[in-house]
């Protein structure tokens, strides 16, 4: 695999590694909000939005430092390979 393709592959892998927990947290937040609103008889859509936002914020609080470190390492690698990508073999 060439350096450019490997860099793009690593970037998308990092993107998925960050996005999947955020989406999972949002889904869990909505499911908990649905269960709570049905049990309490509340019919306000804002409850789901608040629960989703709180779940995503909690995920960022728990994993944010790790994600920042991974992004910093990827960015450093990408910038160091930037000059080599424009050159021919």
Buried (B, 14 or more C-beta within 10 A) or exposed (E): EEEEEEBEEBBEEBEEEBEEBBEEBBEBBBEBBEEEBEEEEEEEEEBBEEBBEBBBEEBBEEBEEEBEEBEEEBEEBBEEEEEEEEEEE
